Structures are given as structure tokens and as C-alpha cells.
Amino acid sequence: MNLYNEYIKEIEERKGQGLHPKPIDRADLLNEIIAQIKDTNNANRQDCLKFFIYNTLPGTTPAAGAKAKFLKEIILGQEVVAEITPTFAFELLSHMKGGPSIEVLLDLALGNDSNIANQAAEVLKTQVYLYDADMARIKEAYENGNTVAKNILESYAKAEFFTKLPEIAEEIKVVTFIAGEGDISTDLLSPGNQAHSRSDRELHGKCMITPQAQEEIKALQAQHPDKSVMLIAEKGTMGVGSSRMSGVNNVALWTGKQASPYVPFVNFAPIVGGTNGISPIFLTTVDVTGGIGIDLKNWVKKTDANGELVRDEKGEPILEQVYSVATGTVLTINTKTKKLYNGDKELIDISKAFTPQKMEFIKAGGSYAIVFGKKIQTFAAKTLGIEAPLVYAPSKEVSVEGQGLTAVEKIFNRNAVGTISKKALHAGSDVRVTVNIVGSQDTTGLMTAQELESMAATVISPIVDGAYQSGCHTASVWDKKAQANIPKLMQFMNDFGLITARDPKGVYHAMTDVIHKVLNDITVDEWAIIIGGDSHTRMSKGVAFGADSGTVALALATGEASMPIPESVKVTFKGNMASYMDFRDVVHATQAQMLHKFGGENVFQGRIIEVHLGTLTADQAFTFTDWTAEMKAKASICISEDETLIESLEIAKGRIQIMIDKGMDNKNRVLRGLIDKANKRIAEIKSGEKPALRPDANAKYYAEVEVDLDVINEPMIADPDVNNKDVSKRYTHDTIRPLSFYGGDKKVDLGFIGSCMVHKGDMKILAQMLKNIERQQGKVEFKAPLVVAPPTYNIVDELKAEGDWEVLQKYSGFEFDDNAPKAAARTEYENMLYLERPGCNLCMGNQEKASKGDTVMATSTRLFQGRVVEDTAEKKGESLLSSTPVVVLSTVLGRTPSIEEYKLAVEGINLTKFAPSHKLLVR
């Protein structure tokens, strides 16, 4: 009983952390527990019974297999356990959510003992996590005249697993808790620097917000035991930033309901709200858990008697409160009237939170059950040869006669499945679509694996063209946490059918490339739909959606995703870039010009940005599409000229071939298949059979933004504005300032060039600038550390071949060594150039960070409090985001440069340029 003794030792250690026993997922440990249950005289028997009944993970975990097998033996009378009767054994099987439990239930239902068969059938009627092999067994039995199988199919055809669930309460009482003022980042709910603990739900739950906030939530629950605590982003948006299933899990853990009495620390039904609503990615995750997300609109922009906005001395709109949601306020959500009340006073219509589809998610305890339920109902009706009765709310289908299609509308129409209308669908339609490319990243991957196990999935859907498991978020430091988690993750995902950054067999070299860059390379069709486990899943080919680990798991298991077709905002360009400007400045200026045009309203939020770049290849265009996550857009689509798209696909083919040459392809030859698809797409474009994706000329947009390149006359900086008197406006990407704002004297403590926002051109710019500075000043001397993390190994190899890496080596004081990776995070930096391993590095903030209170100038994407740099009591950490040239110069000077210094430093350098297309990029 060595494993059991080790488990008991671990339990004692966890007690010291205020934690309960860790849920069991290992079969070998559970088998030792089962052996002690069978021994009626065993001193540990009562504890073992508790572990077996209440602390074993369900789904397809190895432990679930051992549990299901033992329960089957009890039901058949092969084993007798006084505390677990056959009836109780059936109940336990009903909570195990598929996989081995379904196999056992089918064995029993299709067996010879009619009494047991009927009991098993009744449990099966409540289950939805069935896959092809399970349904094939039922179908075969039915066709062979098995009456129990017929009975199960008839129940499935009526969707009784859904219709017999309890109805949603008409009134839901909540008590409010203000989680923070301004946008609430998912980093507050599930900090990136605690990513290693996400798969241990109870442990990870302890990092939500602050210990003080957790105590306040518990006090509210004690004071209002009949009410749910609603977490609120006051004057902001709830859940911005990373796609964070762990964030919603933490909210559910503290404020939701336990999903099953026999599965610990898995809660559902969280209730969240935000003055400006819920981030689209976060709201999807709330749906996954059967929760409620409310757009409170409790603050509005103040207007005068003429209806004009009232502004403060800085020209910012003044907000006025419509109603209070201060912590401790008791409100009533009425799911029938779809209104929010304070007592008898109606506050706001919240019908968007209670669409027919969302009502189904709430009733079923999450969106997965609806997705799988619909599949089972369709299968059963088809097998019985009947028409499935209308049980689920029909998908909303919007079709406007004579109206053209935006690019995203075209993509969704092409990928739609199960639609009723034969007409083209427009924005607002609820659509189920096939997913072509799926990405899982390493700090959420273990949770994705758990989700796959919980939905009993064992192999990737054949619908998916390609899927990739990254190692980028844990690339900086190969510490004990990474060593414990990552190999296990890579093995699981490799077995599941993904291309993995690390080879479980150790044949090919570990590749820690940034996930978004790899997904951008393996996307070989601009009509593709991509789902990725990170908010920056924003490809410059196809339309990509950052998603929580659960939605990623669903896409991997089923090859599908469900969502409304989003509205689009069209972005075009005019004028010419100044010779000394970089494309990154155009990206920031787009946001600034949009906010100016619409009086501070972010029209990008929750919508698709359809950007007509035309002439930029996928690598360079990705700088724009990637930043759309910071613009709070739902996704983005890049419209390219035919020749540009062909060039991008050729680049992608070359990089996929390198992956094949390294030995990364799997037995299904996924990577080879992607090259074949790229060749087919190139041939279609060249022949004119199917030119590059274009929207229709008469498509309808929510708004249109034309960016004037002529007025961008100095570098643009995204500023966290940490000292803004209005707390709600701190740590937001909406503050874009020109370089001159800082007067050439703002101290910079550290520079970072890396993350998904840079491409090979940025690395070449860095090399050219260093040579320029040495030529102008006689030497390169850094007055602040400069950390450089190339996004991919491919880029490093290309830089080596072209001579640029040698230049960087010349000026560096540290260069990564894959044969001796860092085992501990760096805590101090010297004033020199660091060449770090490809990966996320400082942008992620889960391994290495800048020193607390530093002002960091970076090419990355994160302004959130505590992400790249944490605050001190004396000074708030700042993460100013800019172009590569500004970062380089800031570290050489130790301060922000003046515009004159900047122009001199970039003389003769090949910056990333962009010229608007002269072709009409519409059909």
C-alpha cells in the first residue's frame, strides 16, 4: 500500500495549507483503496470509502475506469460492500459523466439480467456524454431486437435527459460584491503567476482576487445564506484579457453551486456582472458553467439639456450613476420578465443574459450538455426512423434580403452545420460551425485535458484539420513545477492526436514557440475557423477565437463550436506612413483614431475587426490582428490581395515542412495534410477558381473606421495610465499616447522585445539598430536591461542563416542554452542584452517578471496590473507598450527618447512598412 501511504502523507501536507485531500485521478492508487474497502477489518476502510465515493475524478481518468469496474462488480453481486448497495452504485455511476461509466452501464443495460438492465437503462437516459462507439452499441442492439435499447433510444429522441431536468427558478436572489473598479482582468481572478496550480482547483482557488476579498465573500454568504454572490466589475468590463476557464472556475468555486456531491471542487452557475458588460471570451466560459453574465449599465455618460456629452477638464466624458450595486446590495434577477430589480423597483432589462439558448445552458448546468444532447437526440431519431420533436430552442437565424455578407458572415455560412434556412445568414444568427484548427497552450492545457476527460473524449475529432499543443508559456524556466506538469500534458495531448511542442518519446527537440505564431503558420485557408486556448488566438488568415480550456476541449472532441455570428467593424486606411514610423504605431493609432471618432466609445468591443491590410503578409499582418485582443474585439479578419495571400501560404508551407523535418508529424500525417491543403488553396487562387476571401460590396457593418496614416507623425505608446485619478481608467489599453507626451525624460527600468506581437522583421530591426547606435556613438552601452525572446525557433534559425543572430550575440551578455535551461526564474537584471529562449517570457508573467515598481517598455500586449510587473507600496509598476525601435532606444538611453533621438536612431533602417492596397478588396 505504498501509494496509499504516500497519498495520506500528501493529505497531511495539504492540511498545513488549509486544503482538503486532492481528488484522485490515478487507477493504481484507487485500486489500493478498493483493496482496503474489500478488507472489512482494515483500519483504513472508512477513510477509503470516503475517498472512493467522494474524492475520485470522473470521466475518462484512469481512476474513473477503476471506480466504474468496481461498481459494476457490486451491481452484479460479485462484490458486496455494505455501504455501497447496487442502487447506490447506480447513483454513483450516474455522476461519472461518460467514458468507463457509460461502457459499464451499456454492459449492464444490454446484459441478460432484465432487472439490472432496466435500472441501467434508467441511468443511461440521464446521460449525454456518449460518443460514436457508445451509440453504435445501442444501435446494433436495437437492430437486433433489444427492447431495452429501443427504450433508451425513444427517451433520447425525446431528449428526456434535458426535458426532465428541474426548471430554472423564476426569481434568483443575489447579493453584490464589487471585485474591483474598472475592467476586471482574468489575471485578478486567476493570476498568470499561479498558472502551475490551475489543475488543482482548490489550491488555485486561493489566489482569486485577495484573501481579504475571499473573506468578504464568505461573510456575505453567511449573512445571506439564501442568496448567490454576484461578482461585479464596477465602471468596467468583467473578464477582460486572457481566455481563462480557471478564472470562471474560481468564481464558481467561491460563489457557485457544487455540480455533484461526489465530485469535489467542481462548481457551476456563477453569476457575474459588469457596468460595461462581460468580455465575450469570458461570457462564453460563463455559459460553459451554466452561469449568468449581466451587462449592468449602472453608470452612463452624462449629457446636458441638448443631449451633448458633458466632459471633464481632460475632455473625458463624465459618468453618472443610474443605480447602485455597492457591495452588499440585494438584487433580484427575474428569469421570466428578464429584468433586474432592487426590491420592487425595476432597474434594467437583462434579456440578453436570458436568450432561449442561454436559458438552456442554465437549465442543463452548462453548454456542453446542450451540444452533446442535441447530437444524441439527432442520432436517436435517425436510428428510430422518426423526426426528432422540437425540444431545444431553434437557433436564431437572421437573413436580410438584398444585403451582402461581411467576411466573417461568409466564413460562418461556409462552415455552418445544422442550419434550417437555405438563405445566407447575417450577424446575430446563432450558428454551429465546424472548426478547422485548434490550439491548446501549456498553462491551461492541463485543464483542457481535464475537460476532455470529464466529457469522456479519448481522440481528436476527424473534422479538425490540425491541432497543436504549445510549450510557450512555460518556456522561460524549466523548474520543478514545469517538469511535473508539462511532460504529463504533452503525453496526454500527443496520445489524443495533437501535434505537440515537446515529444513524449524524446525524439525531436523541444519547441517552445509562441502558440499563436504556430497556429498562424498551420492555418492554410483564409476561410478557416480557429479556436485557441488563449485570448491572442487572432490569426491573420481565417477567423480565430480565443477561448477557455473547456471550449478548446469541446472543439477538439467534436470539431465544432457554437456562437452567434458577430457584427463587424470595417477598418481601412488612407495616406502614407512616414519613413521613420513602424507598423506597430499604425496598430496603436488605429485604436486612438477610432476612440476619437466615436467620442470615446470602443466600437470594436465584442465585434469582429475586418481589417483591409491587403499588402502585408501573414507574419506582419499578425501584429495588427493580434492586438485586436487588446482592442477588446471578439476576433479579427485580415483581407489580403491574392498575391499577398499566396506569399503567406508559401511561407506557411515552408515552416510546416520544417516541423515535419524535425519529426513532429504524427501517425495521421496531419502536417503533411496541411501542406496538401495549402497547395490546393494556392492553386485555386492562381487559377481564379476561388480568389482570396473578400466581403461583399453591399455588406453591412456596425461601424467603419478609416485610419489616416498621414497624421501618424510620431511613435504611439499604449500606456496603463496607472496614476489616473479615475481608478476605472487605469490598466486599460484604451490610453494611446504619442512619444512626445513623455518629454524624453521618463525613466525606463527594463525593455522587452518578444511575445506574439513581434515577427522576424522586428529581430532584424533590433540588429540593425544596434549596429546603427554603435556607428553613431562608437559603442552600444545599455542603461537598462533589454530582454529579447524571439517568438519561434524558426525565426532564430532564419536569423542565424541571414547573419542577424550573430549581431545579437555580439551585443548580448546572456544567450539561452537548450542543453542547460534555467531552473529558476531570474529575479535581478543587469544593464545588458538577454537573448532568451523562444516563448512568451515576460509577457506571460507566470515565471519571470520585471522588478516590482519598474517602468517597462515592451513590444508585448499586457498592461494588466501585476502581469509583466507588480506594484510596490511606493510606486506602481508600468508596462508601456511600443514598437521595437522605441524599446531598443529606451534601454540604451535608460529613458524614453525624444522624437529627434528616435529619428536619428532609425535612419536607414528597414522598419515594418505598410502601404494601403490600391485594389478594391470587396466582391
Residue, then its C-alpha position, 0 to 999 in steps of 0.5 A: m500500500n505504498l501509494y496509499n501511504e504516500y497519498i495520506k502523507e500528501i493529505e497531511e501536507r495539504k492540511g498545513q495549507g488549509l486544503h482538503p485531500k486532492p481528488i484522485d485521478r490515478a487507477d493504481l492508487l484507487n485500486e489500493i483503496i478498493a483493496q482496503i474497502k474489500d478488507t472489512n477489518n482494515a483500519n483504513r476502510q472508512d477513510c477509503l470509502k470516503f475517498f472512493i465515493y467522494n474524492t475520485l475524478p470522473g470521466t475518462t481518468p484512469a481512476a474513473g475506469a477503476k471506480a466504474k469496474f468496481l461498481k459494476e462488480i457490486i451491481l452484479g453481486q460479485e462484490v458486496v460492500a455494505e455501504i455501497t448497495p447496487t442502487f447506490a452504485f447506480e447513483l454513483l455511476s450516474h455522476m461519472k459523466g461518460g467514458p468507463s461509466i457509460e461502457v459499464l452501464l451499456d454492459l449492464a443495460l444490454g446484459n441478460d439480467s432484465n432487472i439490472a438492465n432496466q435500472a441501467a437503462e434508467v441511468l443511461k437516459t440521464q446521460v449525454y456524454l456518449y460518443d460514436a462507439d457508445m451509440a453504435r452499441i445501442k444501435e446494433a442492439y436495437e437492430n437486433g431486437n433489444t427492447v431495452a435499447k429501443n427504450i433508451l433510444e425513444s427517451y433520447a429522441k425525446a431528449e428526456f435527459f434535458t426535458k426532465l431536468p428541474e426548471i430554472a427558478e423564476e426569481i434568483k436572489v443575489v447579493t453584490f460584491i464589487a471585485g474591483e473598479g474598472d475592467i476586471s482582468t482574468d489575471l485578478l481572478s486567476p493570476g498568470n503567476q499561479a498558472h502551475s496550480r490551475s489543475d488543482r482547483e482548490l489550491h488555485g482557488k486561493c489566489m482569486i482576487t485577495p484573501q481579504a476579498q475571499e473573506e468578504i465573500k464568505a461573510l456575505q454568504a453567511q449573512h445571506p445564506d439564501k442568496s448567490v454572490m454576484l461578482i461585479a466589475e464596477k465602471g468596467t468590463m468583467g473578464v477582460g484579457s486572457s481566455r481563462m476557464s480557471g478564472v470562471n472556475n474560481v468564481a464558481l468555486w467561491t460563489g457557485k453551486q457544487a455540480s455533484p456531491y461526489v465530485p469535489f471542487v467542481n462548481f457551476a452557475p456563477i453569476v457575474g456582472g459588469t457596468n460595461g458588460i462581460s468580455p465575450i471570451f469570458l461570457t462564453t466560459v460563463d455559459v460553459t458553467g451554466g452561469i449568468g453574465i449581466d451587462l449592468k449599465n449602472w453608470v452612463k455618460k452624462t449629457d446636458a439639456n441638448g443631449e451633448l456629452v458633458r466632459d471633464e477638464k481632460g475632455e473625458p466624458i463624465l459618468e453618472q450613476v443610474y443605480s447602485v450595486a455597492t457591495g452588499t446590495v440585494l438584487t433580484i434577477n427575474t428569469k421570466t420578465k428578464k429584468l433586474y430589480n432592487g426590491d420592487k423597483e425595476l432597474i434594467d432589462i437583462s434579456k440578453a443574459f436570458t436568450p432561449q439558448k442561454m436559458e438552456f445552458i442554465k437549465a442543463g448546468g452548462s453548454y456542453a450538455i446542450v451540444f452533446g444532447k442535441k447530437i444524441q437526440t439527432f442520432a436517436a431519431k435517425t436510428l428510430g426512423i422518426e423526426a426528432p420533436l422540437v425540444y431545444a430552442p431553434s437557433k436564431e437565424v437572421s437573413v436580410e434580403g438584398q444585403g451582402l455578407t461581411a467576411v466573417e458572415k461568409i466564413f460562418n455560412r461556409n462552415a455552418v452545420g445544422t442550419i434550417s434556412k437555405k438563405a445566407l445568414h447575417a450577424g446575430s444568427d446563432v450558428r454551429v460551425t465546424v472548426n478547422i484548427v485548434g490550439s491548446q497552450d501549456t498553462t491551461g492545457l492541463m485543464t483542457a485535458q481535464e475537460l476532455e476527460s470529464m466529457a469522456a473524449t479519448v481522440i481528436s475529432p476527424i473534422v479538425d484539420g490540425a491541432y497543436q499543443s504549445g510549450c510557450h508559456t512555460a518556456s522561460v524556466w524549466d523548474k520543478k513545477a514545469q517538469a511535473n506538469i508539462p511532460k504529463l500534458m504533452q503525453f496526454m495531448n500527443d496520445f489524443g492526436l495533437i501535434t505537440a511542442r515537446d515529444p513524449k518519446g524524446v525524439y525531436h527537440a523541444m519547441t517552445d514557440v509562441i502558440h499563436k505564431v504556430l497556429n498562424d503558420i498551420t492555418v492554410d485557408e483564409w476561410a478557416i475557423i480557429i479556436g485557441g486556448d488563449s485570448h491572442t488566438r487572432m490569426s491573420k488568415g481565417v477567423a480565430f477565437g480565443a477561448d477557455s480550456g473547456t471550449v478548446a476541449l469541446a472543439l477538439a472532441t467534436g470539431e465544432a463550436s457554437m456562437p452567434i455570428p458577430e457584427s463587424v467593424k470595417v477598418t481601412f486606411k488612407g495616406n502614407m506612413a512616414s519613413y521613420m514610423d513602424f507598423r506597430d504605431v499604425v496598430h496603436a493609432t488605429q485604436a486612438q483614431m477610432l476612440h476619437k471618432f466615436g467620442g470615446e466609445n470602443v466600437f470594436q468591443g465584442r465585434i469582429i475587426e475586418v481589417h483591409l491590410g491587403t499588402l502585408t503578409a501573414d507574419q506582419a499582418f499578425t501584429f495588427t490582428d493580434w492586438t485586436a485582443e487588446m482592442k477588446a474585439k471578439a476576433s479579427i479578419c485580415i483581407s489580403e490581395d491574392e498575391t499577398l495571400i499566396e506569399s503567406l501560404e508559401i511561407a506557411k508551407g515552408r515552416i510546416q515542412i520544417m516541423i515535419d523535418k524535425g519529426m513532429d508529424n504524427k501517425n495521421r500525417v496531419l502536417r503533411g495534410l496541411i501542406d496538401k491543403a495549402n497547395k490546393r488553396i494556392a492553386e485555386i487562387k492562381s487559377g481564379e477558381k476561388p480568389a482570396l476571401r473578400p466581403d461583399a460590396n453591399a455588406k453591412y457593418y456596425a461601424e467603419v473606421e478609416v485610419d489616416l496614416d498621414v497624421i501618424n507623425e510620431p511613435m504611439i505608446a499604449d500606456p496603463d495610465v496607472n496614476n489616473k485619478d479615475v481608478s476605472k481608467r487605469y490598466t486599460h489599453d484604451t490610453i494611446r499616447p504619442l512619444s512626445f507626451y513623455g518629454g524624453d525624460k521618463k525613466v525606463d527600468l527594463g525593455f522587452i522585445g518578444s511575445c506574439m506581437v513581434h515577427k522576424g522583421d522586428m529581430k532584424i530591426l533590433a540588429q540593425m539598430l544596434k549596429n546603427i547606435e554603435r556607428q553613431q556613438g562608437k559603442v552600444e552601452f545599455k542603461a537598462p536591461l533589454v530582454v529579447a525572446p524571439p517568438t519561434y525557433n524558426i525565426v532564430d534559425e532564419l536569423k542565424a542563416e541571414g547573419d542577424w543572430e550573430v549581431l545579437q550575440k555580439y551585443s548580448g551578455f546572456e544567450f539561452d542554452d537548450n542543453a542547460p535551461k534555467a531552473a529558476a526564474r531570474t529575479e535581478y537584471e543587469n544593464m545588458l542584452y538577454l537573448e532568451r529562449p523562444g516563448c512568451n517570457l515576460c509577457m506571460g508573467n507566470q515565471e519571470k517578471a520585471s522588478k516590482g515598481d519598474t517602468v517597462m517598455a515592451t513590444s508585448t500586449r499586457l498592461f494588466q496590473g501585476r502581469v509583466v510587473e507588480d506594484t510596490a507600496e511606493k510606486k506602481g509598476e508600468s508596462l508601456l507598450s511600443s514598437t521595437p525601435v522605441v524599446v531598443l532606444s529606451t534601454v540604451l538611453g535608460r529613458t524614453p527618447s525624444i522624437e529627434e533621438y528616435k529619428l536619428a536612431v532609425e535612419g536607414i533602417n528597414l522598419t515594418k512598412f505598410a502601404p494601403s492596397h490600391k485594389l478594391l478588396v470587396r466582391 
